Amino acid sequence: MEFLNYPDTLLSDLRARDIGELSIVGAAASVANAVHNATGKRVRAPITLDKLL
C-alpha cells in the first residue's frame, strides 16, 4: 500500500481507482464451485436453471 502526500487528481467521478477487475476475477469460479458443492453437478458459465435440472 502506498500513501500519497499530495492530492490525487486522476480519480474517476466516483472518486475511486479502477482496480475492481482484480478482485472480481475469481467470483465466477467461486459461484460455480458453490453450485457444484450444493448440487453435485459441474456446470460451466453461464449457469442457468436448465443446466442444473
All heavy atoms as TSV, in Angstrom:
chain	resi	resn	atom	element	x	y	z
A	1	MET	N	N	0.852	-1.165	0.000
A	1	MET	CA	C	0.000	0.000	0.000
A	1	MET	C	C	0.894	1.222	0.000
A	1	MET	O	O	1.926	1.253	0.641
A	1	MET	CB	C	-0.910	-0.018	1.232
A	1	MET	CG	C	-1.830	1.176	1.265
A	1	MET	SD	S	-2.924	1.199	2.685
A	1	MET	CE	C	-4.020	-0.103	2.262
A	2	GLU	N	N	0.446	2.218	-0.721
A	2	GLU	CA	C	1.238	3.432	-0.832
A	2	GLU	C	C	0.361	4.640	-0.513
A	2	GLU	O	O	-0.756	4.763	-1.005
A	2	GLU	CB	C	1.763	3.545	-2.269
A	2	GLU	CG	C	2.794	4.598	-2.454
A	2	GLU	CD	C	3.391	4.514	-3.851
A	2	GLU	OE1	O	3.558	3.405	-4.372
A	2	GLU	OE2	O	3.650	5.585	-4.399
A	3	PHE	N	N	0.862	5.508	0.329
A	3	PHE	CA	C	0.144	6.721	0.691
A	3	PHE	C	C	0.746	7.907	-0.046
A	3	PHE	O	O	1.968	7.980	-0.228
A	3	PHE	CB	C	0.220	6.964	2.201
A	3	PHE	CG	C	-0.518	5.931	2.998
A	3	PHE	CD1	C	0.163	4.886	3.593
A	3	PHE	CD2	C	-1.887	5.994	3.132
A	3	PHE	CE1	C	-0.500	3.921	4.308
A	3	PHE	CE2	C	-2.571	5.034	3.844
A	3	PHE	CZ	C	-1.877	3.997	4.433
A	4	LEU	N	N	-0.113	8.808	-0.467
A	4	LEU	CA	C	0.341	9.997	-1.186
A	4	LEU	C	C	0.304	11.202	-0.261
A	4	LEU	O	O	-0.621	11.351	0.535
A	4	LEU	CB	C	-0.565	10.262	-2.392
A	4	LEU	CG	C	-0.656	9.139	-3.423
A	4	LEU	CD1	C	-1.641	9.513	-4.515
A	4	LEU	CD2	C	0.703	8.838	-4.003
A	5	ASN	N	N	1.290	12.038	-0.383
A	5	ASN	CA	C	1.332	13.272	0.406
A	5	ASN	C	C	0.781	14.452	-0.360
A	5	ASN	O	O	0.927	15.599	0.058
A	5	ASN	CB	C	2.774	13.570	0.838
A	5	ASN	CG	C	3.284	12.555	1.833
A	5	ASN	OD1	O	2.512	12.041	2.623
A	5	ASN	ND2	N	4.567	12.267	1.781
A	6	TYR	N	N	0.142	14.173	-1.498
A	6	TYR	CA	C	-0.430	15.235	-2.323
A	6	TYR	C	C	-1.770	14.740	-2.864
A	6	TYR	O	O	-2.025	13.539	-2.906
A	6	TYR	CB	C	0.524	15.592	-3.476
A	6	TYR	CG	C	0.979	14.383	-4.268
A	6	TYR	CD1	C	0.242	13.909	-5.337
A	6	TYR	CD2	C	2.148	13.712	-3.925
A	6	TYR	CE1	C	0.646	12.804	-6.048
A	6	TYR	CE2	C	2.567	12.601	-4.633
A	6	TYR	CZ	C	1.810	12.159	-5.700
A	6	TYR	OH	O	2.207	11.053	-6.396
A	7	PRO	N	N	-2.639	15.640	-3.289
A	7	PRO	CA	C	-3.947	15.216	-3.796
A	7	PRO	C	C	-3.815	14.429	-5.103
A	7	PRO	O	O	-3.020	14.773	-5.964
A	7	PRO	CB	C	-4.703	16.516	-4.031
A	7	PRO	CG	C	-3.851	17.599	-3.532
A	7	PRO	CD	C	-2.502	17.070	-3.233
A	8	ASP	N	N	-4.589	13.380	-5.228
A	8	ASP	CA	C	-4.599	12.582	-6.450
A	8	ASP	C	C	-5.662	13.138	-7.379
A	8	ASP	O	O	-6.856	13.071	-7.087
A	8	ASP	CB	C	-4.888	11.128	-6.110
A	8	ASP	CG	C	-4.683	10.217	-7.293
A	8	ASP	OD1	O	-4.297	10.701	-8.375
A	8	ASP	OD2	O	-4.891	9.008	-7.138
A	9	THR	N	N	-5.256	13.675	-8.506
A	9	THR	CA	C	-6.201	14.323	-9.424
A	9	THR	C	C	-6.664	13.395	-10.535
A	9	THR	O	O	-7.426	13.801	-11.397
A	9	THR	CB	C	-5.545	15.565	-10.052
A	9	THR	OG1	O	-4.353	15.157	-10.745
A	9	THR	CG2	C	-5.188	16.588	-8.997
A	10	LEU	N	N	-6.224	12.144	-10.538
A	10	LEU	CA	C	-6.579	11.214	-11.609
A	10	LEU	C	C	-7.683	10.244	-11.209
A	10	LEU	O	O	-7.819	9.185	-11.797
A	10	LEU	CB	C	-5.334	10.430	-12.038
A	10	LEU	CG	C	-4.186	11.276	-12.572
A	10	LEU	CD1	C	-2.977	10.395	-12.856
A	10	LEU	CD2	C	-4.596	12.023	-13.813
A	11	LEU	N	N	-8.494	10.599	-10.237
A	11	LEU	CA	C	-9.589	9.742	-9.805
A	11	LEU	C	C	-10.774	9.874	-10.754
A	11	LEU	O	O	-10.926	10.865	-11.455
A	11	LEU	CB	C	-10.023	10.110	-8.389
A	11	LEU	CG	C	-9.002	9.863	-7.290
A	11	LEU	CD1	C	-9.515	10.392	-5.974
A	11	LEU	CD2	C	-8.691	8.392	-7.169
A	12	SER	N	N	-11.632	8.874	-10.753
A	12	SER	CA	C	-12.835	8.928	-11.575
A	12	SER	C	C	-13.876	9.826	-10.909
A	12	SER	O	O	-13.653	10.385	-9.839
A	12	SER	CB	C	-13.402	7.519	-11.747
A	12	SER	OG	O	-13.913	7.058	-10.519
A	13	ASP	N	N	-15.043	9.931	-11.538
A	13	ASP	CA	C	-16.125	10.742	-10.981
A	13	ASP	C	C	-16.615	10.195	-9.645
A	13	ASP	O	O	-17.146	10.919	-8.823
A	13	ASP	CB	C	-17.297	10.824	-11.952
A	13	ASP	CG	C	-16.924	11.586	-13.216
A	13	ASP	OD1	O	-15.966	12.383	-13.165
A	13	ASP	OD2	O	-17.585	11.382	-14.247
A	14	LEU	N	N	-16.447	8.885	-9.431
A	14	LEU	CA	C	-16.859	8.259	-8.179
A	14	LEU	C	C	-15.788	8.341	-7.107
A	14	LEU	O	O	-15.934	7.775	-6.035
A	14	LEU	CB	C	-17.220	6.798	-8.419
A	14	LEU	CG	C	-18.384	6.554	-9.355
A	14	LEU	CD1	C	-18.564	5.065	-9.611
A	14	LEU	CD2	C	-19.652	7.149	-8.795
A	15	ARG	N	N	-14.695	9.006	-7.425
A	15	ARG	CA	C	-13.557	9.183	-6.505
A	15	ARG	C	C	-12.897	7.843	-6.185
A	15	ARG	O	O	-12.496	7.573	-5.063
A	15	ARG	CB	C	-13.968	9.890	-5.217
A	15	ARG	CG	C	-14.763	11.175	-5.394
A	15	ARG	CD	C	-13.989	12.313	-5.954
A	15	ARG	NE	N	-12.845	12.662	-5.104
A	15	ARG	CZ	C	-11.776	13.291	-5.568
A	15	ARG	NH1	N	-11.713	13.645	-6.818
A	15	ARG	NH2	N	-10.777	13.560	-4.784
A	16	ALA	N	N	-12.818	6.972	-7.187
A	16	ALA	CA	C	-12.236	5.645	-6.985
A	16	ALA	C	C	-11.283	5.320	-8.124
A	16	ALA	O	O	-11.348	5.899	-9.200
A	16	ALA	CB	C	-13.336	4.604	-6.929
A	17	ARG	N	N	-10.416	4.373	-7.868
A	17	ARG	CA	C	-9.487	3.863	-8.881
A	17	ARG	C	C	-10.114	2.648	-9.566
A	17	ARG	O	O	-11.008	2.009	-9.039
A	17	ARG	CB	C	-8.173	3.437	-8.236
A	17	ARG	CG	C	-7.346	4.572	-7.788
A	17	ARG	CD	C	-6.605	5.085	-8.965
A	17	ARG	NE	N	-5.755	6.194	-8.545
A	17	ARG	CZ	C	-5.055	6.871	-9.392
A	17	ARG	NH1	N	-5.089	6.582	-10.657
A	17	ARG	NH2	N	-4.314	7.864	-8.984
A	18	ASP	N	N	-9.601	2.297	-10.723
A	18	ASP	CA	C	-10.106	1.147	-11.474
A	18	ASP	C	C	-9.338	-0.107	-11.113
A	18	ASP	O	O	-8.547	-0.631	-11.892
A	18	ASP	CB	C	-9.997	1.406	-12.971
A	18	ASP	CG	C	-10.891	2.536	-13.415
A	18	ASP	OD1	O	-11.913	2.750	-12.775
A	18	ASP	OD2	O	-10.549	3.197	-14.407
A	19	ILE	N	N	-9.548	-0.630	-9.904
A	19	ILE	CA	C	-8.891	-1.865	-9.500
A	19	ILE	C	C	-9.911	-2.955	-9.200
A	19	ILE	O	O	-9.552	-4.005	-8.705
A	19	ILE	CB	C	-7.975	-1.642	-8.274
A	19	ILE	CG1	C	-8.773	-1.136	-7.094
A	19	ILE	CG2	C	-6.839	-0.723	-8.618
A	19	ILE	CD1	C	-7.998	-1.123	-5.803
A	20	GLY	N	N	-11.163	-2.736	-9.519
A	20	GLY	CA	C	-12.200	-3.724	-9.244
A	20	GLY	C	C	-12.024	-5.010	-10.030
A	20	GLY	O	O	-12.443	-6.074	-9.600
A	21	GLU	N	N	-11.386	-4.926	-11.204
A	21	GLU	CA	C	-11.202	-6.113	-12.022
A	21	GLU	C	C	-10.318	-7.138	-11.320
A	21	GLU	O	O	-10.446	-8.329	-11.537
A	21	GLU	CB	C	-10.574	-5.742	-13.370
A	21	GLU	CG	C	-11.463	-4.879	-14.240
A	21	GLU	CD	C	-11.298	-3.397	-13.965
A	21	GLU	OE1	O	-10.482	-3.032	-13.090
A	21	GLU	OE2	O	-11.989	-2.603	-14.606
A	22	LEU	N	N	-9.408	-6.684	-10.499
A	22	LEU	CA	C	-8.508	-7.613	-9.824
A	22	LEU	C	C	-9.247	-8.505	-8.831
A	22	LEU	O	O	-8.913	-9.667	-8.669
A	22	LEU	CB	C	-7.411	-6.840	-9.092
A	22	LEU	CG	C	-6.472	-6.039	-9.976
A	22	LEU	CD1	C	-5.507	-5.238	-9.117
A	22	LEU	CD2	C	-5.715	-6.951	-10.906
A	23	SER	N	N	-10.242	-7.967	-8.182
A	23	SER	CA	C	-10.945	-8.752	-7.167
A	23	SER	C	C	-12.115	-9.543	-7.729
A	23	SER	O	O	-12.604	-10.463	-7.069
A	23	SER	CB	C	-11.433	-7.832	-6.052
A	23	SER	OG	O	-12.338	-6.878	-6.589
A	24	ILE	N	N	-12.582	-9.256	-8.919
A	24	ILE	CA	C	-13.752	-9.929	-9.470
A	24	ILE	C	C	-13.376	-11.170	-10.277
A	24	ILE	O	O	-14.234	-11.974	-10.633
A	24	ILE	CB	C	-14.593	-8.949	-10.331
A	24	ILE	CG1	C	-16.017	-9.426	-10.546
A	24	ILE	CG2	C	-13.918	-8.687	-11.674
A	24	ILE	CD1	C	-16.853	-9.424	-9.316
A	25	VAL	N	N	-12.094	-11.388	-10.534
A	25	VAL	CA	C	-11.656	-12.486	-11.389
A	25	VAL	C	C	-12.121	-13.835	-10.859
A	25	VAL	O	O	-12.609	-14.672	-11.612
A	25	VAL	CB	C	-10.121	-12.456	-11.549
A	25	VAL	CG1	C	-9.616	-13.697	-12.238
A	25	VAL	CG2	C	-9.708	-11.221	-12.318
A	26	GLY	N	N	-11.997	-14.070	-9.575
A	26	GLY	CA	C	-12.356	-15.366	-9.018
A	26	GLY	C	C	-13.811	-15.534	-8.650
A	26	GLY	O	O	-14.212	-16.609	-8.192
A	27	ALA	N	N	-14.624	-14.529	-8.853
A	27	ALA	CA	C	-16.021	-14.603	-8.419
A	27	ALA	C	C	-16.815	-15.654	-9.197
A	27	ALA	O	O	-17.573	-16.421	-8.602
A	27	ALA	CB	C	-16.690	-13.243	-8.550
A	28	ALA	N	N	-16.637	-15.727	-10.506
A	28	ALA	CA	C	-17.382	-16.707	-11.305
A	28	ALA	C	C	-16.994	-18.128	-10.913
A	28	ALA	O	O	-17.849	-19.013	-10.805
A	28	ALA	CB	C	-17.139	-16.465	-12.785
A	29	ALA	N	N	-15.713	-18.355	-10.692
A	29	ALA	CA	C	-15.265	-19.683	-10.281
A	29	ALA	C	C	-15.801	-20.031	-8.897
A	29	ALA	O	O	-16.163	-21.185	-8.636
A	29	ALA	CB	C	-13.744	-19.741	-10.288
A	30	SER	N	N	-15.861	-19.062	-8.010
A	30	SER	CA	C	-16.393	-19.315	-6.675
A	30	SER	C	C	-17.872	-19.678	-6.721
A	30	SER	O	O	-18.320	-20.588	-6.017
A	30	SER	CB	C	-16.201	-18.084	-5.789
A	30	SER	OG	O	-14.840	-17.810	-5.625
A	31	VAL	N	N	-18.625	-18.984	-7.545
A	31	VAL	CA	C	-20.052	-19.295	-7.683
A	31	VAL	C	C	-20.234	-20.673	-8.302
A	31	VAL	O	O	-21.071	-21.465	-7.856
A	31	VAL	CB	C	-20.765	-18.203	-8.518
A	31	VAL	CG1	C	-22.174	-18.625	-8.879
A	31	VAL	CG2	C	-20.768	-16.891	-7.765
A	32	ALA	N	N	-19.435	-20.989	-9.325
A	32	ALA	CA	C	-19.540	-22.308	-9.962
A	32	ALA	C	C	-19.183	-23.417	-8.978
A	32	ALA	O	O	-19.839	-24.466	-8.960
A	32	ALA	CB	C	-18.632	-22.368	-11.181
A	33	ASN	N	N	-18.176	-23.205	-8.150
A	33	ASN	CA	C	-17.824	-24.205	-7.137
A	33	ASN	C	C	-18.913	-24.341	-6.084
A	33	ASN	O	O	-19.191	-25.448	-5.609
A	33	ASN	CB	C	-16.494	-23.853	-6.477
A	33	ASN	CG	C	-15.323	-24.169	-7.366
A	33	ASN	OD1	O	-15.404	-25.069	-8.191
A	33	ASN	ND2	N	-14.259	-23.419	-7.207
A	34	ALA	N	N	-19.543	-23.254	-5.700
A	34	ALA	CA	C	-20.633	-23.315	-4.738
A	34	ALA	C	C	-21.822	-24.080	-5.311
A	34	ALA	O	O	-22.461	-24.878	-4.604
A	34	ALA	CB	C	-21.055	-21.907	-4.321
A	35	VAL	N	N	-22.108	-23.873	-6.592
A	35	VAL	CA	C	-23.191	-24.621	-7.244
A	35	VAL	C	C	-22.840	-26.102	-7.300
A	35	VAL	O	O	-23.687	-26.963	-7.046
A	35	VAL	CB	C	-23.464	-24.045	-8.659
A	35	VAL	CG1	C	-24.372	-24.961	-9.457
A	35	VAL	CG2	C	-24.069	-22.655	-8.551
A	36	HIS	N	N	-21.597	-26.410	-7.592
A	36	HIS	CA	C	-21.169	-27.815	-7.635
A	36	HIS	C	C	-21.279	-28.464	-6.257
A	36	HIS	O	O	-21.734	-29.610	-6.133
A	36	HIS	CB	C	-19.731	-27.909	-8.140
A	36	HIS	CG	C	-19.160	-29.284	-8.080
A	36	HIS	ND1	N	-19.638	-30.312	-8.867
A	36	HIS	CD2	C	-18.178	-29.807	-7.326
A	36	HIS	CE1	C	-18.957	-31.414	-8.599
A	36	HIS	NE2	N	-18.063	-31.127	-7.659
A	37	ASN	N	N	-20.872	-27.753	-5.223
A	37	ASN	CA	C	-20.974	-28.290	-3.862
A	37	ASN	C	C	-22.424	-28.485	-3.437
A	37	ASN	O	O	-22.742	-29.423	-2.710
A	37	ASN	CB	C	-20.261	-27.378	-2.868
A	37	ASN	CG	C	-18.760	-27.442	-3.004
A	37	ASN	OD1	O	-18.216	-28.422	-3.489
A	37	ASN	ND2	N	-18.088	-26.388	-2.585
A	38	ALA	N	N	-23.313	-27.609	-3.881
A	38	ALA	CA	C	-24.717	-27.690	-3.480
A	38	ALA	C	C	-25.494	-28.733	-4.274
A	38	ALA	O	O	-26.385	-29.394	-3.728
A	38	ALA	CB	C	-25.381	-26.323	-3.628
A	39	THR	N	N	-25.177	-28.894	-5.560
A	39	THR	CA	C	-25.985	-29.766	-6.414
A	39	THR	C	C	-25.275	-31.034	-6.848
A	39	THR	O	O	-25.932	-31.995	-7.256
A	39	THR	CB	C	-26.418	-29.014	-7.687
A	39	THR	OG1	O	-25.252	-28.685	-8.453
A	39	THR	CG2	C	-27.197	-27.759	-7.354
A	40	GLY	N	N	-23.955	-31.038	-6.801
A	40	GLY	CA	C	-23.205	-32.190	-7.279
A	40	GLY	C	C	-22.984	-32.196	-8.776
A	40	GLY	O	O	-22.385	-33.117	-9.313
A	41	LYS	N	N	-23.471	-31.181	-9.467
A	41	LYS	CA	C	-23.296	-31.096	-10.917
A	41	LYS	C	C	-22.266	-30.015	-11.232
A	41	LYS	O	O	-22.288	-28.935	-10.665
A	41	LYS	CB	C	-24.607	-30.732	-11.616
A	41	LYS	CG	C	-25.615	-31.828	-11.620
A	41	LYS	CD	C	-26.788	-31.448	-12.482
A	41	LYS	CE	C	-27.761	-32.594	-12.599
A	41	LYS	NZ	N	-28.840	-32.269	-13.519
A	42	ARG	N	N	-21.373	-30.335	-12.164
A	42	ARG	CA	C	-20.381	-29.356	-12.602
A	42	ARG	C	C	-20.924	-28.669	-13.854
A	42	ARG	O	O	-21.171	-29.315	-14.869
A	42	ARG	CB	C	-19.064	-30.058	-12.911
A	42	ARG	CG	C	-17.975	-29.173	-13.400
A	42	ARG	CD	C	-17.463	-28.204	-12.355
A	42	ARG	NE	N	-16.760	-28.910	-11.298
A	42	ARG	CZ	C	-16.286	-28.294	-10.211
A	42	ARG	NH1	N	-16.457	-27.002	-10.043
A	42	ARG	NH2	N	-15.669	-28.972	-9.286
A	43	VAL	N	N	-21.170	-27.394	-13.778
A	43	VAL	CA	C	-21.686	-26.631	-14.915
A	43	VAL	C	C	-20.705	-25.521	-15.258
A	43	VAL	O	O	-19.930	-25.069	-14.425
A	43	VAL	CB	C	-23.081	-26.035	-14.622
A	43	VAL	CG1	C	-24.114	-27.116	-14.487
A	43	VAL	CG2	C	-23.052	-25.173	-13.389
A	44	ARG	N	N	-20.728	-25.100	-16.482
A	44	ARG	CA	C	-19.886	-24.015	-16.966
A	44	ARG	C	C	-20.733	-22.754	-17.104
A	44	ARG	O	O	-21.950	-22.798	-17.205
A	44	ARG	CB	C	-19.271	-24.359	-18.320
A	44	ARG	CG	C	-18.489	-25.638	-18.305
A	44	ARG	CD	C	-17.138	-25.424	-17.667
A	44	ARG	NE	N	-16.357	-26.658	-17.699
A	44	ARG	CZ	C	-15.712	-27.151	-16.677
A	44	ARG	NH1	N	-15.728	-26.540	-15.525
A	44	ARG	NH2	N	-15.027	-28.255	-16.782
A	45	ALA	N	N	-20.073	-21.629	-17.122
A	45	ALA	CA	C	-20.775	-20.354	-17.261
A	45	ALA	C	C	-21.353	-20.235	-18.655
A	45	ALA	O	O	-20.743	-20.713	-19.611
A	45	ALA	CB	C	-19.837	-19.207	-16.966
A	46	PRO	N	N	-22.482	-19.653	-18.847
A	46	PRO	CA	C	-23.375	-19.102	-17.839
A	46	PRO	C	C	-24.173	-20.209	-17.151
A	46	PRO	O	O	-24.629	-21.147	-17.778
A	46	PRO	CB	C	-24.298	-18.178	-18.621
A	46	PRO	CG	C	-24.332	-18.767	-19.991
A	46	PRO	CD	C	-22.972	-19.384	-20.207
A	47	ILE	N	N	-24.296	-20.083	-15.846
A	47	ILE	CA	C	-25.022	-21.074	-15.057
A	47	ILE	C	C	-26.514	-20.742	-15.131
A	47	ILE	O	O	-26.934	-19.711	-14.646
A	47	ILE	CB	C	-24.539	-21.074	-13.605
A	47	ILE	CG1	C	-23.046	-21.412	-13.564
A	47	ILE	CG2	C	-25.338	-22.069	-12.768
A	47	ILE	CD1	C	-22.420	-21.226	-12.202
A	48	THR	N	N	-27.256	-21.618	-15.743
A	48	THR	CA	C	-28.698	-21.407	-15.887
A	48	THR	C	C	-29.437	-22.587	-15.260
A	48	THR	O	O	-28.864	-23.656	-15.039
A	48	THR	CB	C	-29.105	-21.276	-17.372
A	48	THR	OG1	O	-28.711	-22.453	-18.062
A	48	THR	CG2	C	-28.447	-20.053	-18.008
A	49	LEU	N	N	-30.694	-22.387	-14.980
A	49	LEU	CA	C	-31.512	-23.410	-14.325
A	49	LEU	C	C	-31.638	-24.660	-15.181
A	49	LEU	O	O	-31.612	-25.777	-14.658
A	49	LEU	CB	C	-32.885	-22.846	-13.981
A	49	LEU	CG	C	-33.788	-23.719	-13.147
A	49	LEU	CD1	C	-33.121	-24.073	-11.833
A	49	LEU	CD2	C	-35.113	-23.034	-12.901
A	50	ASP	N	N	-31.755	-24.496	-16.492
A	50	ASP	CA	C	-31.911	-25.672	-17.347
A	50	ASP	C	C	-30.664	-26.551	-17.362
A	50	ASP	O	O	-30.743	-27.757	-17.594
A	50	ASP	CB	C	-32.309	-25.283	-18.770
A	50	ASP	CG	C	-31.280	-24.397	-19.455
A	50	ASP	OD1	O	-30.592	-23.648	-18.750
A	50	ASP	OD2	O	-31.188	-24.454	-20.696
A	51	LYS	N	N	-29.492	-26.007	-17.085
A	51	LYS	CA	C	-28.276	-26.814	-16.988
A	51	LYS	C	C	-28.244	-27.613	-15.683
A	51	LYS	O	O	-27.602	-28.651	-15.605
A	51	LYS	CB	C	-27.035	-25.939	-17.066
A	51	LYS	CG	C	-26.795	-25.347	-18.437
A	51	LYS	CD	C	-25.525	-24.539	-18.421
A	51	LYS	CE	C	-25.269	-23.892	-19.775
A	51	LYS	NZ	N	-24.034	-23.102	-19.761
A	52	LEU	N	N	-28.923	-27.134	-14.673
A	52	LEU	CA	C	-28.938	-27.805	-13.370
A	52	LEU	C	C	-29.993	-28.886	-13.270
A	52	LEU	O	O	-29.868	-29.807	-12.482
A	52	LEU	CB	C	-29.134	-26.798	-12.246
A	52	LEU	CG	C	-28.001	-25.782	-12.069
A	52	LEU	CD1	C	-28.379	-24.764	-11.013
A	52	LEU	CD2	C	-26.714	-26.492	-11.710
A	53	LEU	N	N	-31.040	-28.770	-14.051
A	53	LEU	CA	C	-32.149	-29.750	-13.979
A	53	LEU	C	C	-31.932	-30.941	-14.850
A	53	LEU	O	O	-31.298	-31.046	-15.770
A	53	LEU	CB	C	-33.472	-29.074	-14.336
A	53	LEU	CG	C	-33.894	-27.964	-13.379
A	53	LEU	CD1	C	-35.187	-27.336	-13.866
A	53	LEU	CD2	C	-34.077	-28.499	-11.986
